[in-house]
Amino acid sequence: MNIAQVGNIIEFKNGLQGVVEKVNENSVIVDLTYMENFRELDLEHKTVVNHKNYKIISNSR
């Protein structure tokens, strides 16, 4: 399992994407405002994603 680093772009939960802001032992904190359609989706600005539940899309912003 690859663990994301700060600045990585990850994808999770049916195609949502975000930028990793903090890496914890079992999860990452992700900024969802990276997505172009963020406002349309009516989501919180940040969320927590377990390491098992995402894939790394890009290594840096």
N, C-alpha and C positions, 0 to 999 in steps of 0.2 A: 504494500500500500504506500503510495506516494503522499507525503504530507505537504500541503501548500505552505508557501512562505508569504510574508507581508508583501503586498503589491501584486501577487498572482491573481489572475482572473479565473474564477471557478464556475462550474455549472452544476446545478442541483435541482431536485424537485421539479420535474417536468419542464426543464428548459430555463429556469430562472438563472440569471448570472449576476455576479457581483465581484467586487474587489476585496481581497482579504486585508483586513486592517490589523488583526491581532491573531496570533496563534497560541492556543491553549493546549493543555495536555491531551484532551480528547476531542477538541473542536476548534473551529475558527470563527471569528466574528467578521461578518461580511457586510460591506456597504452596497446596498442594492441600487443606489441612485446612478450607478454605472449604466444601467439599462436605458435605452432610448425611450421605451414605453413605460418607464417607472411610474409616472403620474397617472397614467390610464389604469394601472393595475391596483391602485389604492393600497399599497403595502407600507409597512413601517420602513424607515430609512435603513435600519440595520437588523441583522438576524444572526443567530448562532446555528452553525451546521456541523454535525459530527463528521470526523475524518472519514468514516465509512460511507458517507452519503453524498460525496461530491466527486467531480473529476476536474483536473486542472486543464484549463483551456489555453492559457497564455502565461508565460513566466514573468511578465511585468506589464505594467500599465502603459 
